[in-house]
Amino acid sequence: MIFISENNFSFTMDLKDENDKIWAAISVAPSKEPGNRDILLIDDNNKNISFRSITELMNYLQKRKVPYEDRKATLDFIANSLIILEKNQL
């Protein structure tokens, strides 16, 4: 299950397990460098992970045995977030 929130500068998506417990949050936000974006994951152990690519994030989620539909929704979320950020040049 997924919950998505957005503000003018970043987009956040919660990932929940089968018991509806949030185990991670994924964020897409502008980087310090203009024109770049950061993809971050904060897991339930408060471990922060920065991903250099969407593929790297997808591989991580697969290793965590995240269901296919949730990985697909995550991919759509990131793609849409990047499109919106690009349009707004944030």
PDB file as gemmi writes it, atoms N, CA and C in Angstrom:
CRYST1    1.000    1.000    1.000  90.00  90.00  90.00 P 1                      
ATOM      1  N   MET A   1       0.843  -1.172   0.000  1.00  0.00           N  
ATOM      2  CA  MET A   1       0.000   0.000   0.000  1.00  0.00           C  
ATOM      3  C   MET A   1       0.890   1.238   0.000  1.00  0.00           C  
ATOM      4  N   ILE A   2       0.447   2.285  -0.661  1.00  0.00           N  
ATOM      5  CA  ILE A   2       1.276   3.456  -0.877  1.00  0.00           C  
ATOM      6  C   ILE A   2       0.506   4.720  -0.512  1.00  0.00           C  
ATOM      7  N   PHE A   3       1.188   5.647   0.125  1.00  0.00           N  
ATOM      8  CA  PHE A   3       0.633   6.962   0.399  1.00  0.00           C  
ATOM      9  C   PHE A   3       1.583   7.981  -0.197  1.00  0.00           C  
ATOM     10  N   ILE A   4       1.063   8.930  -0.969  1.00  0.00           N  
ATOM     11  CA  ILE A   4       1.899   9.929  -1.632  1.00  0.00           C  
ATOM     12  C   ILE A   4       1.508  11.311  -1.142  1.00  0.00           C  
ATOM     13  N   SER A   5       2.515  12.107  -0.804  1.00  0.00           N  
ATOM     14  CA  SER A   5       2.277  13.512  -0.470  1.00  0.00           C  
ATOM     15  C   SER A   5       3.235  14.352  -1.293  1.00  0.00           C  
ATOM     16  N   GLU A   6       2.856  15.582  -1.525  1.00  0.00           N  
ATOM     17  CA  GLU A   6       3.726  16.462  -2.291  1.00  0.00           C  
ATOM     18  C   GLU A   6       3.594  17.882  -1.778  1.00  0.00           C  
ATOM     19  N   ASN A   7       4.676  18.626  -1.943  1.00  0.00           N  
ATOM     20  CA  ASN A   7       4.625  20.060  -1.709  1.00  0.00           C  
ATOM     21  C   ASN A   7       5.304  20.695  -2.911  1.00  0.00           C  
ATOM     22  N   ASN A   8       5.649  21.927  -2.836  1.00  0.00           N  
ATOM     23  CA  ASN A   8       6.216  22.604  -3.995  1.00  0.00           C  
ATOM     24  C   ASN A   8       7.630  22.159  -4.333  1.00  0.00           C  
ATOM     25  N   PHE A   9       8.298  21.483  -3.412  1.00  0.00           N  
ATOM     26  CA  PHE A   9       9.713  21.213  -3.616  1.00  0.00           C  
ATOM     27  C   PHE A   9      10.087  19.738  -3.629  1.00  0.00           C  
ATOM     28  N   SER A  10       9.266  18.866  -3.075  1.00  0.00           N  
ATOM     29  CA  SER A  10       9.614  17.453  -3.052  1.00  0.00           C  
ATOM     30  C   SER A  10       8.358  16.601  -3.049  1.00  0.00           C  
ATOM     31  N   PHE A  11       8.547  15.339  -3.324  1.00  0.00           N  
ATOM     32  CA  PHE A  11       7.467  14.376  -3.364  1.00  0.00           C  
ATOM     33  C   PHE A  11       7.879  13.201  -2.485  1.00  0.00           C  
ATOM     34  N   THR A  12       6.958  12.728  -1.650  1.00  0.00           N  
ATOM     35  CA  THR A  12       7.261  11.638  -0.743  1.00  0.00           C  
ATOM     36  C   THR A  12       6.207  10.550  -0.875  1.00  0.00           C  
ATOM     37  N   MET A  13       6.674   9.320  -0.828  1.00  0.00           N  
ATOM     38  CA  MET A  13       5.797   8.167  -0.961  1.00  0.00           C  
ATOM     39  C   MET A  13       6.121   7.188   0.157  1.00  0.00           C  
ATOM     40  N   ASP A  14       5.101   6.769   0.906  1.00  0.00           N  
ATOM     41  CA  ASP A  14       5.285   5.771   1.944  1.00  0.00           C  
ATOM     42  C   ASP A  14       5.082   4.382   1.351  1.00  0.00           C  
ATOM     43  N   LEU A  15       5.916   3.448   1.757  1.00  0.00           N  
ATOM     44  CA  LEU A  15       5.734   2.045   1.396  1.00  0.00           C  
ATOM     45  C   LEU A  15       5.273   1.306   2.646  1.00  0.00           C  
ATOM     46  N   LYS A  16       4.204   0.536   2.503  1.00  0.00           N  
ATOM     47  CA  LYS A  16       3.647  -0.199   3.632  1.00  0.00           C  
ATOM     48  C   LYS A  16       3.722  -1.696   3.369  1.00  0.00           C  
ATOM     49  N   ASP A  17       3.854  -2.459   4.456  1.00  0.00           N  
ATOM     50  CA  ASP A  17       3.880  -3.911   4.318  1.00  0.00           C  
ATOM     51  C   ASP A  17       2.455  -4.453   4.272  1.00  0.00           C  
ATOM     52  N   GLU A  18       2.335  -5.772   4.241  1.00  0.00           N  
ATOM     53  CA  GLU A  18       1.015  -6.394   4.123  1.00  0.00           C  
ATOM     54  C   GLU A  18       0.134  -6.142   5.348  1.00  0.00           C  
ATOM     55  N   ASN A  19       0.732  -5.723   6.468  1.00  0.00           N  
ATOM     56  CA  ASN A  19      -0.029  -5.395   7.681  1.00  0.00           C  
ATOM     57  C   ASN A  19      -0.333  -3.906   7.780  1.00  0.00           C  
ATOM     58  N   ASP A  20      -0.122  -3.181   6.701  1.00  0.00           N  
ATOM     59  CA  ASP A  20      -0.394  -1.748   6.607  1.00  0.00           C  
ATOM     60  C   ASP A  20       0.539  -0.905   7.485  1.00  0.00           C  
ATOM     61  N   LYS A  21       1.700  -1.459   7.814  1.00  0.00           N  
ATOM     62  CA  LYS A  21       2.706  -0.737   8.604  1.00  0.00           C  
ATOM     63  C   LYS A  21       3.710  -0.094   7.645  1.00  0.00           C  
ATOM     64  N   ILE A  22       3.980   1.192   7.838  1.00  0.00           N  
ATOM     65  CA  ILE A  22       4.955   1.878   6.990  1.00  0.00           C  
ATOM     66  C   ILE A  22       6.345   1.351   7.315  1.00  0.00           C  
ATOM     67  N   TRP A  23       7.064   0.907   6.287  1.00  0.00           N  
ATOM     68  CA  TRP A  23       8.423   0.411   6.511  1.00  0.00           C  
ATOM     69  C   TRP A  23       9.471   1.297   5.846  1.00  0.00           C  
ATOM     70  N   ALA A  24       9.035   2.202   4.957  1.00  0.00           N  
ATOM     71  CA  ALA A  24       9.989   3.094   4.292  1.00  0.00           C  
ATOM     72  C   ALA A  24       9.255   4.268   3.668  1.00  0.00           C  
ATOM     73  N   ALA A  25      10.017   5.328   3.457  1.00  0.00           N  
ATOM     74  CA  ALA A  25       9.524   6.491   2.717  1.00  0.00           C  
ATOM     75  C   ALA A  25      10.529   6.784   1.614  1.00  0.00           C  
ATOM     76  N   ILE A  26      10.015   7.046   0.423  1.00  0.00           N  
ATOM     77  CA  ILE A  26      10.853   7.404  -0.713  1.00  0.00           C  
ATOM     78  C   ILE A  26      10.586   8.870  -1.017  1.00  0.00           C  
ATOM     79  N   SER A  27      11.659   9.621  -1.263  1.00  0.00           N  
ATOM     80  CA  SER A  27      11.524  11.043  -1.557  1.00  0.00           C  
ATOM     81  C   SER A  27      12.267  11.381  -2.843  1.00  0.00           C  
ATOM     82  N   VAL A  28      11.640  12.217  -3.656  1.00  0.00           N  
ATOM     83  CA  VAL A  28      12.278  12.770  -4.846  1.00  0.00           C  
ATOM     84  C   VAL A  28      12.302  14.282  -4.631  1.00  0.00           C  
ATOM     85  N   ALA A  29      13.507  14.853  -4.629  1.00  0.00           N  
ATOM     86  CA  ALA A  29      13.649  16.281  -4.324  1.00  0.00           C  
ATOM     87  C   ALA A  29      14.782  16.871  -5.148  1.00  0.00           C  
ATOM     88  N   PRO A  30      14.754  18.189  -5.343  1.00  0.00           N  
ATOM     89  CA  PRO A  30      15.877  18.831  -6.034  1.00  0.00           C  
ATOM     90  C   PRO A  30      17.172  18.628  -5.257  1.00  0.00           C  
ATOM     91  N   SER A  31      18.252  18.476  -5.981  1.00  0.00           N  
ATOM     92  CA  SER A  31      19.576  18.318  -5.391  1.00  0.00           C  
ATOM     93  C   SER A  31      20.186  19.685  -5.112  1.00  0.00           C  
ATOM     94  N   LYS A  32      21.325  19.688  -4.438  1.00  0.00           N  
ATOM     95  CA  LYS A  32      22.056  20.937  -4.226  1.00  0.00           C  
ATOM     96  C   LYS A  32      22.503  21.538  -5.552  1.00  0.00           C  
ATOM     97  N   GLU A  33      22.828  20.658  -6.498  1.00  0.00           N  
ATOM     98  CA  GLU A  33      23.261  21.102  -7.819  1.00  0.00           C  
ATOM     99  C   GLU A  33      22.030  21.399  -8.676  1.00  0.00           C  
ATOM    100  N   PRO A  34      21.937  22.593  -9.222  1.00  0.00           N  
ATOM    101  CA  PRO A  34      20.777  22.944 -10.051  1.00  0.00           C  
ATOM    102  C   PRO A  34      20.577  21.943 -11.195  1.00  0.00           C  
ATOM    103  N   GLY A  35      19.325  21.553 -11.396  1.00  0.00           N  
ATOM    104  CA  GLY A  35      18.998  20.637 -12.481  1.00  0.00           C  
ATOM    105  C   GLY A  35      19.089  19.172 -12.108  1.00  0.00           C  
ATOM    106  N   ASN A  36      19.678  18.839 -10.966  1.00  0.00           N  
ATOM    107  CA  ASN A  36      19.784  17.450 -10.528  1.00  0.00           C  
ATOM    108  C   ASN A  36      18.710  17.138  -9.504  1.00  0.00           C  
ATOM    109  N   ARG A  37      18.421  15.865  -9.347  1.00  0.00           N  
ATOM    110  CA  ARG A  37      17.411  15.403  -8.404  1.00  0.00           C  
ATOM    111  C   ARG A  37      18.010  14.348  -7.492  1.00  0.00           C  
ATOM    112  N   ASP A  38      17.517  14.291  -6.255  1.00  0.00           N  
ATOM    113  CA  ASP A  38      17.919  13.263  -5.304  1.00  0.00           C  
ATOM    114  C   ASP A  38      16.764  12.289  -5.128  1.00  0.00           C  
ATOM    115  N   ILE A  39      17.085  11.002  -5.124  1.00  0.00           N  
ATOM    116  CA  ILE A  39      16.120   9.953  -4.819  1.00  0.00           C  
ATOM    117  C   ILE A  39      16.611   9.313  -3.527  1.00  0.00           C  
ATOM    118  N   LEU A  40      15.808   9.439  -2.477  1.00  0.00           N  
ATOM    119  CA  LEU A  40      16.205   8.973  -1.154  1.00  0.00           C  
ATOM    120  C   LEU A  40      15.197   7.977  -0.619  1.00  0.00           C  
ATOM    121  N   LEU A  41      15.690   7.051   0.203  1.00  0.00           N  
ATOM    122  CA  LEU A  41      14.822   6.119   0.897  1.00  0.00           C  
ATOM    123  C   LEU A  41      15.214   6.131   2.367  1.00  0.00           C  
ATOM    124  N   ILE A  42      14.213   6.271   3.227  1.00  0.00           N  
ATOM    125  CA  ILE A  42      14.422   6.176   4.669  1.00  0.00           C  
ATOM    126  C   ILE A  42      13.663   4.932   5.095  1.00  0.00           C  
ATOM    127  N   ASP A  43      14.388   3.917   5.597  1.00  0.00           N  
ATOM    128  CA  ASP A  43      13.687   2.694   5.979  1.00  0.00           C  
ATOM    129  C   ASP A  43      13.304   2.713   7.452  1.00  0.00           C  
ATOM    130  N   ASP A  44      12.626   1.652   7.885  1.00  0.00           N  
ATOM    131  CA  ASP A  44      12.105   1.605   9.251  1.00  0.00           C  
ATOM    132  C   ASP A  44      13.196   1.527  10.318  1.00  0.00           C  
ATOM    133  N   ASN A  45      14.432   1.333   9.921  1.00  0.00           N  
ATOM    134  CA  ASN A  45      15.567   1.353  10.851  1.00  0.00           C  
ATOM    135  C   ASN A  45      16.242   2.718  10.855  1.00  0.00           C  
ATOM    136  N   ASN A  46      15.555   3.718  10.277  1.00  0.00           N  
ATOM    137  CA  ASN A  46      16.085   5.082  10.144  1.00  0.00           C  
ATOM    138  C   ASN A  46      17.384   5.130   9.360  1.00  0.00           C  
ATOM    139  N   LYS A  47      17.539   4.199   8.457  1.00  0.00           N  
ATOM    140  CA  LYS A  47      18.693   4.178   7.569  1.00  0.00           C  
ATOM    141  C   LYS A  47      18.341   5.006   6.331  1.00  0.00           C  
ATOM    142  N   ASN A  48      19.172   5.981   6.011  1.00  0.00           N  
ATOM    143  CA  ASN A  48      18.959   6.816   4.831  1.00  0.00           C  
ATOM    144  C   ASN A  48      19.823   6.306   3.699  1.00  0.00           C  
ATOM    145  N   ILE A  49      19.204   6.095   2.554  1.00  0.00           N  
ATOM    146  CA  ILE A  49      19.925   5.602   1.383  1.00  0.00           C  
ATOM    147  C   ILE A  49      19.648   6.542   0.228  1.00  0.00           C  
ATOM    148  N   SER A  50      20.708   7.006  -0.423  1.00  0.00           N  
ATOM    149  CA  SER A  50      20.581   7.829  -1.613  1.00  0.00           C  
ATOM    150  C   SER A  50      20.868   6.948  -2.821  1.00  0.00           C  
ATOM    151  N   PHE A  51      19.992   7.008  -3.813  1.00  0.00           N  
ATOM    152  CA  PHE A  51      20.153   6.184  -5.007  1.00  0.00           C  
ATOM    153  C   PHE A  51      20.623   7.033  -6.173  1.00  0.00           C  
ATOM    154  N   ARG A  52      21.622   6.536  -6.882  1.00  0.00           N  
ATOM    155  CA  ARG A  52      22.160   7.254  -8.036  1.00  0.00           C  
ATOM    156  C   ARG A  52      21.271   7.107  -9.261  1.00  0.00           C  
ATOM    157  N   SER A  53      20.453   6.059  -9.257  1.00  0.00           N  
ATOM    158  CA  SER A  53      19.587   5.831 -10.409  1.00  0.00           C  
ATOM    159  C   SER A  53      18.297   5.153  -9.959  1.00  0.00           C  
ATOM    160  N   ILE A  54      17.315   5.210 -10.821  1.00  0.00           N  
ATOM    161  CA  ILE A  54      16.048   4.542 -10.549  1.00  0.00           C  
ATOM    162  C   ILE A  54      16.255   3.032 -10.558  1.00  0.00           C  
ATOM    163  N   THR A  55      17.119   2.564 -11.434  1.00  0.00           N  
ATOM    164  CA  THR A  55      17.411   1.137 -11.507  1.00  0.00           C  
ATOM    165  C   THR A  55      17.992   0.630 -10.193  1.00  0.00           C  
ATOM    166  N   GLU A  56      18.876   1.413  -9.604  1.00  0.00           N  
ATOM    167  CA  GLU A  56      19.468   1.034  -8.323  1.00  0.00           C  
ATOM    168  C   GLU A  56      18.383   0.903  -7.242  1.00  0.00           C  
ATOM    169  N   LEU A  57      17.431   1.828  -7.227  1.00  0.00           N  
ATOM    170  CA  LEU A  57      16.325   1.756  -6.273  1.00  0.00           C  
ATOM    171  C   LEU A  57      15.466   0.518  -6.543  1.00  0.00           C  
ATOM    172  N   MET A  58      15.142   0.261  -7.799  1.00  0.00           N  
ATOM    173  CA  MET A  58      14.314  -0.900  -8.140  1.00  0.00           C  
ATOM    174  C   MET A  58      14.993  -2.205  -7.709  1.00  0.00           C  
ATOM    175  N   ASN A  59      16.308  -2.292  -7.912  1.00  0.00           N  
ATOM    176  CA  ASN A  59      17.044  -3.483  -7.485  1.00  0.00           C  
ATOM    177  C   ASN A  59      16.999  -3.636  -5.967  1.00  0.00           C  
ATOM    178  N   TYR A  60      17.111  -2.530  -5.241  1.00  0.00           N  
ATOM    179  CA  TYR A  60      17.029  -2.559  -3.780  1.00  0.00           C  
ATOM    180  C   TYR A  60      15.657  -3.062  -3.339  1.00  0.00           C  
ATOM    181  N   LEU A  61      14.596  -2.537  -3.950  1.00  0.00           N  
ATOM    182  CA  LEU A  61      13.244  -2.951  -3.583  1.00  0.00           C  
ATOM    183  C   LEU A  61      13.016  -4.425  -3.901  1.00  0.00           C  
ATOM    184  N   GLN A  62      13.582  -4.896  -4.987  1.00  0.00           N  
ATOM    185  CA  GLN A  62      13.447  -6.312  -5.335  1.00  0.00           C  
ATOM    186  C   GLN A  62      14.152  -7.184  -4.297  1.00  0.00           C  
ATOM    187  N   LYS A  63      15.330  -6.760  -3.854  1.00  0.00           N  
ATOM    188  CA  LYS A  63      16.051  -7.510  -2.811  1.00  0.00           C  
ATOM    189  C   LYS A  63      15.261  -7.536  -1.510  1.00  0.00           C  
ATOM    190  N   ARG A  64      14.508  -6.467  -1.235  1.00  0.00           N  
ATOM    191  CA  ARG A  64      13.667  -6.411  -0.031  1.00  0.00           C  
ATOM    192  C   ARG A  64      12.351  -7.163  -0.223  1.00  0.00           C  
ATOM    193  N   LYS A  65      12.204  -7.793  -1.377  1.00  0.00           N  
ATOM    194  CA  LYS A  65      11.017  -8.574  -1.715  1.00  0.00           C  
ATOM    195  C   LYS A  65       9.727  -7.745  -1.722  1.00  0.00           C  
ATOM    196  N   VAL A  66       9.856  -6.502  -2.198  1.00  0.00           N  
ATOM    197  CA  VAL A  66       8.679  -5.641  -2.367  1.00  0.00           C  
ATOM    198  C   VAL A  66       7.886  -6.204  -3.545  1.00  0.00           C  
ATOM    199  N   PRO A  67       6.573  -6.372  -3.374  1.00  0.00           N  
ATOM    200  CA  PRO A  67       5.752  -6.939  -4.455  1.00  0.00           C  
ATOM    201  C   PRO A  67       5.871  -6.138  -5.758  1.00  0.00           C  
ATOM    202  N   TYR A  68       5.668  -6.847  -6.847  1.00  0.00           N  
ATOM    203  CA  TYR A  68       5.764  -6.264  -8.186  1.00  0.00           C  
ATOM    204  C   TYR A  68       4.910  -5.013  -8.328  1.00  0.00           C  
ATOM    205  N   GLU A  69       3.644  -5.071  -7.912  1.00  0.00           N  
ATOM    206  CA  GLU A  69       2.740  -3.927  -8.077  1.00  0.00           C  
ATOM    207  C   GLU A  69       3.239  -2.701  -7.317  1.00  0.00           C  
ATOM    208  N   ASP A  70       3.832  -2.896  -6.141  1.00  0.00           N  
ATOM    209  CA  ASP A  70       4.380  -1.769  -5.380  1.00  0.00           C  
ATOM    210  C   ASP A  70       5.630  -1.208  -6.043  1.00  0.00           C  
ATOM    211  N   ARG A  71       6.464  -2.082  -6.614  1.00  0.00           N  
ATOM    212  CA  ARG A  71       7.647  -1.598  -7.350  1.00  0.00           C  
ATOM    213  C   ARG A  71       7.208  -0.806  -8.576  1.00  0.00           C  
ATOM    214  N   LYS A  72       6.190  -1.305  -9.253  1.00  0.00           N  
ATOM    215  CA  LYS A  72       5.665  -0.611 -10.431  1.00  0.00           C  
ATOM    216  C   LYS A  72       5.088   0.748 -10.045  1.00  0.00           C  
ATOM    217  N   ALA A  73       4.337   0.804  -8.945  1.00  0.00           N  
ATOM    218  CA  ALA A  73       3.774   2.078  -8.469  1.00  0.00           C  
ATOM    219  C   ALA A  73       4.891   3.040  -8.069  1.00  0.00           C  
ATOM    220  N   THR A  74       5.961   2.514  -7.480  1.00  0.00           N  
ATOM    221  CA  THR A  74       7.113   3.343  -7.109  1.00  0.00           C  
ATOM    222  C   THR A  74       7.759   3.934  -8.349  1.00  0.00           C  
ATOM    223  N   LEU A  75       7.919   3.140  -9.379  1.00  0.00           N  
ATOM    224  CA  LEU A  75       8.495   3.614 -10.631  1.00  0.00           C  
ATOM    225  C   LEU A  75       7.638   4.719 -11.235  1.00  0.00           C  
ATOM    226  N   ASP A  76       6.327   4.532 -11.246  1.00  0.00           N  
ATOM    227  CA  ASP A  76       5.415   5.561 -11.753  1.00  0.00           C  
ATOM    228  C   ASP A  76       5.505   6.833 -10.918  1.00  0.00           C  
ATOM    229  N   PHE A  77       5.568   6.673  -9.584  1.00  0.00           N  
ATOM    230  CA  PHE A  77       5.684   7.812  -8.687  1.00  0.00           C  
ATOM    231  C   PHE A  77       6.944   8.627  -8.986  1.00  0.00           C  
ATOM    232  N   ILE A  78       8.066   7.955  -9.136  1.00  0.00           N  
ATOM    233  CA  ILE A  78       9.326   8.663  -9.406  1.00  0.00           C  
ATOM    234  C   ILE A  78       9.269   9.358 -10.756  1.00  0.00           C  
ATOM    235  N   ALA A  79       8.778   8.662 -11.767  1.00  0.00           N  
ATOM    236  CA  ALA A  79       8.688   9.259 -13.103  1.00  0.00           C  
ATOM    237  C   ALA A  79       7.808  10.512 -13.082  1.00  0.00           C  
ATOM    238  N   ASN A  80       6.646  10.422 -12.459  1.00  0.00           N  
ATOM    239  CA  ASN A  80       5.753  11.575 -12.388  1.00  0.00           C  
ATOM    240  C   ASN A  80       6.363  12.718 -11.583  1.00  0.00           C  
ATOM    241  N   SER A  81       7.035  12.390 -10.483  1.00  0.00           N  
ATOM    242  CA  SER A  81       7.685  13.416  -9.665  1.00  0.00           C  
ATOM    243  C   SER A  81       8.755  14.147 -10.458  1.00  0.00           C  
ATOM    244  N   LEU A  82       9.557  13.399 -11.196  1.00  0.00           N  
ATOM    245  CA  LEU A  82      10.622  14.008 -11.992  1.00  0.00           C  
ATOM    246  C   LEU A  82      10.050  14.897 -13.096  1.00  0.00           C  
ATOM    247  N   ILE A  83       8.964  14.457 -13.707  1.00  0.00           N  
ATOM    248  CA  ILE A  83       8.324  15.269 -14.753  1.00  0.00           C  
ATOM    249  C   ILE A  83       7.827  16.584 -14.170  1.00  0.00           C  
ATOM    250  N   ILE A  84       7.155  16.531 -13.041  1.00  0.00           N  
ATOM    251  CA  ILE A  84       6.621  17.740 -12.406  1.00  0.00           C  
ATOM    252  C   ILE A  84       7.753  18.664 -11.973  1.00  0.00           C  
ATOM    253  N   LEU A  85       8.792  18.115 -11.370  1.00  0.00           N  
ATOM    254  CA  LEU A  85       9.931  18.936 -10.951  1.00  0.00           C  
ATOM    255  C   LEU A  85      10.600  19.590 -12.155  1.00  0.00           C  
ATOM    256  N   GLU A  86      10.722  18.841 -13.234  1.00  0.00           N  
ATOM    257  CA  GLU A  86      11.342  19.388 -14.440  1.00  0.00           C  
ATOM    258  C   GLU A  86      10.506  20.521 -15.031  1.00  0.00           C  
ATOM    259  N   LYS A  87       9.198  20.334 -15.072  1.00  0.00           N  
ATOM    260  CA  LYS A  87       8.310  21.374 -15.601  1.00  0.00           C  
ATOM    261  C   LYS A  87       8.391  22.649 -14.774  1.00  0.00           C  
ATOM    262  N   ASN A  88       8.521  22.465 -13.454  1.00  0.00           N  
ATOM    263  CA  ASN A  88       8.599  23.622 -12.563  1.00  0.00           C  
ATOM    264  C   ASN A  88      10.033  24.112 -12.360  1.00  0.00           C  
ATOM    265  N   GLN A  89      10.983  23.376 -12.937  1.00  0.00           N  
ATOM    266  CA  GLN A  89      12.413  23.702 -12.847  1.00  0.00           C  
ATOM    267  C   GLN A  89      12.828  23.975 -11.408  1.00  0.00           C  
ATOM    268  N   LEU A  90      12.402  23.087 -10.510  1.00  0.00           N  
ATOM    269  CA  LEU A  90      12.764  23.213  -9.104  1.00  0.00           C  
ATOM    270  C   LEU A  90      14.042  22.461  -8.841  1.00  0.00           C  
TER     271      LEU A  90                                                      
END                                                                             
